[in-house]
């Protein structure tokens, strides 16, 4: 055999061995594609919405497990993402606002992507994964093995307008997806996926999309998917009967930032319908970007050995209770989409209470990476495998008011119980949780009153349900105090 032929054969064998090594490495530990979507409520076809057009996310749901009763830990971007990515509840992470850096309060914390990096993964991110107001200029540099890029045009509250020079709440420009920031995030995400797929290590790739965050700006073709006449204002636009006034919020975000929305008073029905239309358009726009991201995964032959996690960082009020945006302990604010797909291994849906702090230990279990000892969540793998119907009795969310009130919401399969504590609220402390500090309670029945029209806490017909939920809350607080003491 000629020397050139020998060299060629040796080269071919070397490439074959390297390919086999990469394949074996990826078989040992699956990749993770971590898709974060800003302000996405579970208004998706796979969650039972018949009007929204989300074919790509719906197809993903058909290959995985849809958690239909999943809740964030605090319904605002920074604290929700910090809690999820640290695996810690806000009372332990001490991240309650949009200005506190996670490592100022938790200098020794190991984040979810950092933990995977420490366990042999290449980790990379593009778009909004952490909230930029919670981390350093490199999007928490310790979390990533590939340098994080803040794409031009990105900003802390989501990308704005294509043409408008005014601060308006909606825009429908006739442009290509590729000129939008989310279009650029998609393209960069696909580039990173290609790059990471060529490495010998498994990868953890986080892709964070900005929409449907306000302003509702999406290319015109996504607005054209819908007939505005099909949209109606929310049927219940009152405060819940007997609910404490401070539990409500008047839509600070939308009223203060956008000049085409009144600062006070009722938003006209026509404007409400326009906003609802805009939200739908933005969700369909992001659905298309998700579809292209998943197509890249398929084209690279990686789907079967990749865990795909898709989540929205919290819910969103679209006019219910005359509320817009998030920042509450109500259902439309805390309930969030969560879909986990791992090749063809798990399928179905589950309505038991689950939480975003459960994602960290779940990914560890699914990938074969050791689970850190101090995490506040519970792995969802027993649900996904069919071993258990549920792994916890309640999902817990919290939101504060006026600097001296903290409300905790406890959601099981049927009820939401909210207890409000009065204290000199400080980030350095947890609690107190004493009965003498309680200033208000709320109870809602989603079987008989899914729109939360009435606080049932004093209704004698719900005495048993109230006692059950109160006991679950007491168990939670007792466990929290013990964790702090230890």
C-alpha positions in Angstrom: 0.0 0.0 0.0 1.3 3.5 -0.9 2.3 5.8 1.9 -0.3 8.3 0.9 -3.0 5.6 1.1 -1.7 4.5 4.5 -1.8 8.1 5.8 -5.3 8.5 4.4 -6.5 5.3 6.0 -4.9 6.3 9.3 -6.5 9.7 9.1 -9.9 8.0 8.4 -9.5 5.7 11.3 -8.5 8.6 13.6 -11.6 10.5 12.5 -13.8 7.4 13.0 -12.3 6.8 16.5 -12.8 10.4 17.4 -16.4 10.3 16.2 -17.0 7.1 18.2 -15.5 8.8 21.3 -17.8 11.8 20.9 -20.8 9.5 20.5 -19.8 7.4 23.6 -19.3 10.6 25.6 -22.7 11.9 24.5 -24.3 8.5 25.3 -22.9 8.7 28.8 -24.3 12.2 29.5 -27.1 13.7 27.3 -27.0 17.2 26.1 -29.3 19.8 27.5 -31.1 22.4 25.4 -32.5 24.9 27.9 -35.1 27.3 26.3 -36.3 30.3 28.4 -39.2 32.5 27.1 -39.8 35.8 28.7 -43.4 36.5 30.1 -44.8 33.3 28.5 -48.0 32.2 30.2 -49.4 28.7 29.5 -51.4 30.0 26.7 -50.4 27.3 24.3 -52.1 24.6 22.2 -50.6 21.9 24.4 -52.2 23.5 27.4 -55.6 23.5 25.9 -55.8 26.9 24.3 -57.8 26.5 21.0 -57.1 29.9 19.6 -53.3 30.3 20.0 -51.2 29.0 17.1 -48.1 27.3 18.6 -47.5 24.2 16.4 -43.8 23.9 17.2 -44.1 24.0 20.9 -47.1 21.7 20.7 -45.0 19.1 18.7 -42.3 19.4 21.4 -45.0 18.7 24.0 -46.0 15.5 22.2 -42.5 14.1 22.7 -42.2 15.0 26.3 -44.0 15.7 29.6 -46.2 18.7 30.0 -46.5 20.0 33.6 -49.9 21.7 33.6 -49.7 22.9 37.2 -46.2 24.3 37.3 -45.5 27.6 39.2 -42.7 30.0 39.5 -41.3 31.0 42.9 -41.8 34.8 42.3 -43.7 36.3 39.4 -41.2 38.8 38.1 -38.2 38.2 35.8 -35.1 38.6 38.0 -36.2 36.7 41.1 -37.9 34.0 39.1 -34.9 33.3 37.0 -32.5 33.6 39.9 -34.5 31.1 41.9 -34.7 28.6 39.0 -31.0 28.8 38.1 -29.8 28.7 41.7 -32.3 26.0 42.7 -33.2 28.1 45.7 -36.4 29.9 46.8 -36.4 33.7 47.1 -36.2 33.5 50.9 -33.0 31.6 50.7 -31.5 33.3 47.6 -32.4 36.7 48.9 -33.2 37.9 45.4 -36.6 39.7 45.6 -36.1 42.6 43.2 -34.5 43.6 39.9 -31.4 45.2 41.2 -29.7 42.7 43.5 -26.8 40.7 42.1 -27.1 37.0 42.9 -23.5 36.6 43.9 -23.6 39.7 46.2 -26.0 37.8 48.3 -24.7 34.3 47.5 -21.0 34.5 46.8 -20.4 30.7 47.0 -23.5 29.6 45.0 -23.1 27.1 42.2 -25.7 27.8 39.5 -27.4 25.2 37.3 -25.2 25.8 34.2 -22.1 26.2 36.4 -22.8 22.8 38.1 -23.0 21.2 34.6 -19.8 22.9 33.6 -18.1 21.6 36.7 -19.3 18.1 35.8 -17.8 17.9 32.3 -20.2 19.9 30.2 -19.5 22.7 27.7 -22.0 25.4 28.8 -23.1 28.4 26.6 -25.9 30.9 26.5 -27.4 33.5 24.2 -30.3 35.8 24.8 -32.1 36.3 28.2 -31.4 33.5 30.5 -30.5 35.2 33.8 -32.0 38.6 34.1 -29.1 41.0 33.2 -30.0 43.1 36.3 -29.1 40.1 38.6 -25.7 39.2 37.2 -22.4 40.6 36.1 -21.8 42.0 32.6 -20.8 38.6 31.3 -24.2 37.1 32.3 -22.6 35.4 35.3 -19.3 34.5 33.9 -18.8 31.5 36.3 -21.7 29.7 34.7 -20.4 29.5 31.1 -17.4 27.8 29.5 -18.1 29.8 26.3 -18.1 33.6 26.5 -21.6 35.0 26.8 -22.6 37.5 24.1 -25.2 40.2 24.8 -26.5 40.7 21.3 -26.7 44.3 20.1 -30.1 45.8 20.8 -30.9 43.6 23.8 -31.8 45.4 27.0 -33.1 44.5 30.5 -36.8 44.9 29.7 -36.9 43.1 26.3 -36.3 44.5 22.9 -38.5 47.4 21.7 -39.6 48.7 18.4 -38.6 48.3 14.7 -39.9 51.6 13.3 -41.8 53.5 16.0 -40.2 56.5 17.6 -42.8 56.5 20.4 -43.1 54.3 23.4 -46.2 52.4 22.2 -47.3 49.0 23.5 -47.7 47.3 20.1 -46.2 47.3 16.7 -46.7 45.1 13.6 -43.8 45.8 11.2 -43.6 44.0 7.9 -40.1 42.7 8.4 -38.2 39.5 8.3 -37.7 37.6 11.6 -33.9 37.8 11.2 -33.8 41.6 11.8 -35.4 41.2 15.3 -33.3 40.5 18.3 -35.1 37.2 18.9 -34.4 36.3 15.3 -30.7 37.0 15.9 -30.8 35.0 19.1 -32.2 32.1 17.2 -29.4 32.3 14.6 -26.7 32.6 17.2 -28.3 29.7 19.2 -28.1 27.5 16.1 -24.5 28.5 15.5 -23.6 27.6 19.1 -25.4 24.3 18.8 -23.4 23.5 15.7 -20.1 24.5 17.4 -20.9 22.6 20.6 -22.0 19.5 18.7 -18.4 19.1 17.3 -16.8 19.0 20.8 -16.1 15.8 22.7 -18.1 17.0 25.7 -21.8 17.0 26.1 -23.3 20.5 26.1 -25.7 22.6 28.1 -27.0 25.3 25.7 -29.3 28.0 27.1 -31.3 30.1 24.6 -33.4 32.8 26.0 -36.1 34.6 23.9 -37.3 38.1 24.8 -40.9 38.0 23.5 -43.7 38.0 24.4 -42.4 40.6 26.8 -43.8 44.1 26.2 -43.9 45.9 24.0 -45.8 43.5 21.8 -43.7 43.8 18.7 -43.7 41.0 16.2 -43.4 40.8 12.4 -46.7 41.5 10.7 -47.2 37.9 9.4 -47.7 36.7 13.0 -50.4 39.3 13.6 -52.0 38.2 10.4 -52.4 34.6 11.8 -55.3 36.0 13.8 -58.6 37.8 13.2 -58.9 40.5 15.9 -62.7 39.9 15.9 -61.9 36.5 17.5 -60.5 38.1 20.6 -62.6 39.2 23.6 -61.8 41.1 26.8 -61.4 39.0 29.9 -64.9 38.1 31.3 -64.0 39.0 34.9 -62.4 42.4 35.4 -63.1 43.1 39.1 -61.1 42.5 42.2 -62.0 39.2 43.9 -64.7 39.6 46.4 -63.4 39.8 50.0 -59.8 39.9 48.9 -57.3 42.3 50.5 -56.7 45.4 48.3 -52.9 45.1 48.5 -53.0 41.7 46.8 -54.0 43.5 43.6 -51.8 45.5 41.3 -52.9 48.2 38.8 -50.6 47.3 36.0 -47.7 49.4 36.9 -45.4 48.2 34.1 -47.8 48.7 31.2 -49.2 52.0 32.5 -45.9 53.6 33.4 -43.9 52.6 30.3 -46.2 53.0 27.3 -47.8 56.3 26.3 -50.8 54.7 24.5 -52.0 53.1 27.7 -53.8 55.3 30.3 -51.9 55.9 33.5 -55.1 55.4 35.5 -58.6 54.2 35.0 -60.1 51.6 32.7 -58.2 50.6 29.6 -60.7 50.8 26.7 -62.0 47.5 25.4 -60.6 48.2 21.9 -57.1 48.7 23.4 -57.4 45.6 25.5 -58.3 43.5 22.5 -55.3 45.0 20.6 -53.0 44.0 23.5 -54.4 40.5 23.6 -53.9 40.2 19.8 -50.4 41.5 20.2 -49.6 38.9 22.9 -50.8 36.1 20.7 -48.8 37.4 17.8 -45.6 37.5 19.9 -46.2 34.0 21.2 -46.6 32.7 17.7 -43.5 34.6 16.6 -41.5 32.9 19.4 -43.0 29.5 18.6 -41.5 29.8 15.1 -38.0 30.5 16.6 -38.4 27.5 18.9 -39.3 25.4 15.9 -36.2 26.5 14.0 -34.0 25.8 17.1 -35.5 22.3 17.4 -35.1 21.7 13.6 -31.4 22.4 14.0 -31.3 19.8 16.8 -32.9 17.3 14.5 -30.7 18.1 11.6 -27.6 17.5 13.7 -29.0 14.1 14.8 -29.0 15.1 18.4 -32.7 15.0 19.5 -32.7 11.5 20.9 -29.7 12.2 23.2 -30.7 15.8 24.2 -32.9 16.8 27.1 -35.0 19.8 26.0 -36.5 22.0 28.7 -38.9 24.8 27.7 -40.2 27.2 30.3 -41.7 30.7 30.6 -40.3 32.6 33.6 -43.8 33.4 35.0 -47.4 33.9 34.0 -49.0 37.1 32.8 -52.3 38.9 33.5 -54.1 39.8 30.3 -56.9 41.8 31.8 -58.3 39.4 34.4 -59.2 41.3 37.6 -58.5 44.4 35.5 -54.8 43.5 35.9 -52.0 43.4 33.4 -48.4 42.0 33.5 -47.3 40.0 36.5 -46.3 40.9 40.1 -49.0 39.0 42.1 -49.7 35.8 43.9 -52.7 34.9 41.7 -53.0 32.0 39.2 -52.4 34.0 36.0 -49.2 35.4 37.4 -47.6 32.3 39.0 -48.7 29.5 36.8 -46.1 29.0 34.0 -45.4 26.6 31.2 -42.9 23.8 31.8 -42.2 21.1 29.2 -39.4 18.5 29.5 -38.6 16.2 26.6 -35.8 13.6 26.4 -35.8 11.9 23.0 -38.6 9.4 23.0 -38.2 8.3 26.6 -41.1 10.1 28.4 -44.5 11.3 27.2 -47.7 12.6 28.8 -49.0 15.4 31.0 -49.2 15.8 34.7 -51.4 18.1 36.8 -49.8 17.7 40.2 -48.2 20.8 41.7 -44.7 21.4 40.5 -42.2 24.3 40.8 -39.4 25.9 39.0 -36.9 25.0 41.8 -37.6 21.4 40.7 -35.9 21.9 37.4 -32.3 21.8 38.8 -32.6 18.4 40.5 -34.6 17.0 37.6 -31.9 17.8 35.1 -29.3 16.3 37.3 -31.3 13.1 37.6 -32.1 12.9 33.9 -28.5 13.6 32.8 -26.7 11.4 35.4 -25.0 14.3 37.0 -24.8 14.3 40.8 -27.4 16.4 42.5 -26.1 19.1 44.9 -27.1 18.5 48.5 -28.7 21.9 49.2 -31.4 22.5 46.6 -34.9 23.5 47.5 -36.7 21.5 44.7 -37.6 17.9 44.1 -36.7 15.9 41.1 -39.6 15.4 38.7 -38.1 12.2 37.2 -40.4 9.9 39.3 -43.4 11.7 37.6 -41.9 11.4 34.2 -41.1 7.7 34.5 -44.6 7.0 35.8 -43.3 5.8 39.2 -45.3 8.5 41.0 -48.3 10.7 40.3 -46.8 13.6 42.3 -43.7 14.5 44.3 -45.1 17.2 46.5 -48.4 18.4 47.9 -48.2 22.1 47.0 -46.3 24.6 44.8 -45.2 27.7 46.7 -44.9 31.2 45.2 -44.4 34.5 47.0 -44.7 38.2 46.3 -44.2 41.2 48.5 -46.1 44.5 48.9 -45.2 48.0 50.2 -41.9 46.8 51.7 -43.5 45.4 54.8 -45.8 42.7 53.6 -44.9 39.3 52.2 -47.6 37.0 50.7 -47.0 33.2 50.2 -49.3 31.3 47.8 -49.8 27.5 48.2 -51.3 25.8 45.2 -52.4 22.1 45.1 -54.5 20.3 42.5 -57.6 22.3 43.4 -57.0 25.2 45.7 -54.8 28.3 46.2 -54.2 29.5 49.7 -52.4 32.8 50.2 -51.2 34.0 53.6 -49.9 37.5 54.1 -47.4 38.4 56.8 -46.6 41.8 58.2 -43.0 42.5 59.1 -40.2 45.0 58.7 -39.3 43.2 55.5 -35.5 42.8 55.1 -33.5 40.8 52.7 -31.2 39.6 55.4 -33.9 37.9 57.3 -36.4 35.1 56.6 -39.9 35.3 58.1 -41.1 35.8 60.7 -43.9 33.3 60.2 -45.7 33.7 63.5 -49.5 33.6 63.6 -49.5 37.1 65.2 -47.9 38.5 62.1 -50.6 37.3 59.7 -52.6 40.2 58.3 -54.8 38.5 55.6 -55.6 35.2 54.1 -57.1 34.1 50.7 -58.6 30.9 49.4 -59.6 30.1 45.9 -61.3 27.0 44.4 -60.3 26.4 40.8 -62.8 23.6 40.3 -65.8 25.8 41.1 -64.4 29.3 40.6 -61.5 29.2 38.0 -61.6 33.0 37.5 -60.9 33.7 41.2 -64.0 35.9 41.6 -64.3 35.3 45.4 -62.0 34.8 48.4 -63.5 31.8 50.2 -61.4 32.0 53.4 -64.5 32.8 55.6 -66.9 30.5 53.8 -68.0 27.8 56.2 -68.4 25.4 53.3 -64.6 25.5 52.8 -63.6 25.0 56.5 -62.1 21.6 55.7 -60.2 22.9 52.7 -59.0 25.9 54.6 -57.6 23.8 57.4 -55.9 21.5 55.0 -54.2 24.3 53.2 -53.3 26.1 56.4 -51.6 22.9 57.7 -49.6 22.5 54.5 -48.5 26.1 54.8 -47.4 25.6 58.5 -45.5 22.5 57.5 -43.7 24.6 54.8 -42.8 27.4 57.2 -41.6 25.0 59.9 -39.3 23.3 57.4 -38.0 26.7 56.2 -37.1 27.8 59.8 -35.3 24.5 60.3 -33.3 25.0 57.1 -32.3 28.5 58.2 -31.3 27.3 61.6 -29.1 24.5 60.1 
